[in-house]
């Protein structure tokens, strides 16, 4: 399919190697690079090529390590980070995504091992090390306990919500991803049993603003490799492996993802039943919409996946062409 895209627009080919950009905390920055705290990084999900935004620290130079939670609020204006372990467990931060400069918001009632924004109710949630789910987490000291997970007492290190408000929890003890339905968030059923030993730091994210695809920044505990996987929130499959971070000179991966997230995109996916007005400008689809779709496809946007099977391919391009010729209302 990508050869079709290149034939249509050579100018877009330069962007085909670039996958989806994620923000993440690197829990190995102090160990590998001798830094005072974790780094905030951005990385390409399909190549694991990463760039540091800087050490997560206040403007006065107080650095923070052991961040296990990272997520934006609903409009992408605030990036929250939670210290899960280390010297300052429970500290909640607001982090500048461009500079990694942090502002301390307070100390949570318990350390949150992951953070996730729920778009269905507009609230920030957290999960702790004893298998409990909390909301109102952006107000340290005023968190509200939702309840204990039905699977009971495990160390949940991954948390995400889809656009409907369903919750997804990764448990590294059983190496499983669980799903809980909106309205009964702590009643979990098994979605996937992972094909490897997930251990140490992990990051889970569900891209609720653009396709509801699940993402896992994992550490394979058997191989000590930092791996990245996509997964379906509807049970359509976990994986395959998207990328692996390079290994540092000490034999450890360069990056150990404490958590990962993407900046929400306004508007979500175009309605699959609509015509080809891909850029949302209104009116009949035109060349701008055509190239907007090509750009989405070239950058592995989940919204560009318009037809079965899952994953981007020629069938999705032709599904868009079918939509493109439908008269717009």
Protein Blocks (a to p, Z undefined) as FASTA:
>chain_A
ZZmmmmmmmmlmmmmmpccddddddfklmmmnopabdcdddddfklopacdebjcddfko
pacehiabdcddfkopaccdddfbhjkghiacdddfklopacdfbjcfbdcfbdcddfkn
opacdddfkopacehklmghiaccfbdcfkgoiacfbdcddfkopacdddfklopacddd
ehilmlccdfbdcfbdcehjddddddfknoopacdddddfklopacdddddfklnagcjd
fbdcdddfkopafbdcfbdcddddehiaadfkbcfklnongpjddfklmmmmmmmmmnop
aklmmbccedidfklmmmmmmmmmpccZZ
